[in-house]
Amino acid sequence: MKSLFHHLRATTIPMAFVLNAMANMIIVVFSIAVKDAFDNEIEVSGSIPVTMLFTFIASMATYWLLYLLFGFGGGMLANQ
């Protein structure tokens, strides 16, 4: 499958770091927003497991999106 932005692939270590930092940023921002929403607005006693579930879903969606956009996830097996 060809990615949408094929020139931004993780074929070098610096580019892999940049794409991984982008993935981590999206996941962390989403999980903090979900945890904040549960703590401030929705008084749920088991907010940590629910936050973990939403974080897992956000992680899968983020890595899937980065795979479609940049071909992220091939590791050092990615063609240049």
C-alpha positions in Angstrom: 0.0 0.0 0.0 1.4 3.4 -0.9 1.1 6.1 1.7 -0.4 9.5 1.0 2.9 11.3 1.9 5.4 8.8 0.6 8.4 11.2 0.9 7.9 11.5 4.7 8.5 7.8 5.5 10.5 6.6 8.5 13.5 5.4 6.5 16.1 7.3 8.6 16.4 7.4 12.4 15.7 11.1 12.7 12.5 10.8 10.6 11.4 7.8 12.6 11.9 9.8 15.8 9.9 12.7 14.4 7.0 10.4 13.4 7.0 8.6 16.7 7.0 11.9 18.6 4.0 12.9 16.5 2.2 9.7 17.4 3.0 10.1 21.1 1.9 13.7 21.1 -1.5 12.8 19.6 -2.1 9.9 22.0 -1.0 11.9 25.2 -3.1 14.9 24.3 -6.2 12.7 23.8 -5.7 10.7 27.0 -5.1 13.9 29.1 -8.3 15.4 27.6 -10.3 12.2 28.4 -9.0 12.0 31.9 -9.7 15.7 32.5 -13.3 15.3 31.2 -13.8 12.3 33.5 -12.3 14.1 36.6 -14.1 17.4 36.1 -17.5 16.7 34.5 -18.4 13.0 34.8 -18.1 11.7 38.3 -17.2 8.2 37.5 -15.5 6.1 40.2 -13.7 3.9 37.8 -12.4 6.6 35.5 -8.9 5.0 35.2 -10.0 1.8 33.4 -12.2 3.9 31.1 -9.4 6.3 30.4 -7.1 3.3 29.6 -9.7 2.0 27.2 -10.1 5.3 25.4 -6.3 5.7 25.3 -5.9 2.3 23.7 -8.5 3.2 21.1 -6.8 6.5 20.5 -3.4 4.7 20.1 -4.8 2.2 17.6 -6.5 5.0 15.6 -3.4 7.2 15.7 -1.0 4.5 14.5 -3.5 3.5 11.8 -3.8 7.1 10.6 0.0 7.5 10.6 0.2 4.3 8.6 -2.2 5.5 6.0 -0.6 9.0 5.8 3.1 8.3 6.1 3.5 4.5 5.9 4.5 4.6 9.6 5.1 1.3 11.3 7.5 -0.5 9.0 10.4 0.1 11.2 13.8 -0.4 9.6 12.1 -2.7 7.0 10.7 0.3 5.2 11.9 0.8 1.6 13.6 4.0 0.8 
